[in-house]
Amino acid sequence: MANKPKDEKSGVSAIPSRVSKFVRDQKSEIKKIVWPGKKQVVNNTAVVIGFVLVAAVVVGVFDAALAAVVSLLLGS
């Protein structure tokens, strides 16, 4: 078994230093975030709603077509 150097922390005693390093790293990463402007948010929301509506229409058409096929096959 290899011996670790004495200046290297391990085990339970290293947890507070690891937590504080994690918090420092997270703060620095949060500072790098570039938030979109209101105009971009509105535009992106409109695009998403448009795609959802198109997908709903496509699924509805396929559902109606398959329901008609099943109805013809079952003779009801």
N, C-alpha and C positions, 0 to 999 in steps of 0.2 A: 504494500500500500504506500503510495507516494505521500509525503508530507507537504502540506500547503504552507506557503510563506506566512509568517506571523502577522504581517500588515494586511493580509487579505481577510475580510470578514466572511463568516459563513454561519449558517444556521439562523436561529431566532434573533440573535443580536444584530443581524444585517437587515432585518425587516424595516425598521424605521428609516434607515438611509435609502433603502430601495424605494420606499413609498415616497419620500421627499424628492428623490430623483425623478420618479414617475410623474409627480405633480408638476415639477419644474418643466419637464419635457412636454407635458400636455399644455401648459400655459404658453410655451413658445410655439407649439403647433397651432393653437387657437388664434394667435396673433397673425398667422399667415393666411387665414381665411379671407377670401374676397367675396363679399356678399353681393348678389345681383341687385340692380336698381329696380325701382317700381315698374318701369316700362318693360323691362325684360321679364319680370315675374308675371305681369299681365299677359304678355305675348306667349310665354311658355304655357301658361294656364289655358289660354285659348287654343293652342295647338293640341294640348292633351285632351281637352274636352272635345275638340273636333275629331280626333282619332278614336276616342271612345264612342262617339255617336256613329261614326262610319263602321266600326267593329260591331256595334249593336245592330245596325241595319243588316250587315252581312250575315251575322248569326241568325237574325230573325228570318231572312230570306231562306237560308239553308233549313231552318227549322220548319218553316211552312212547306217547303218543297219535300222534305223527308216525311212530314206528316201526311201530305197528299199521296206520296208513294206508298206508305204503309197502309193508308186507308184504301187505296186501290187493291193492294195485295190481299188484304183481309176481307175485302168486299163489304165493308160497312158504310 
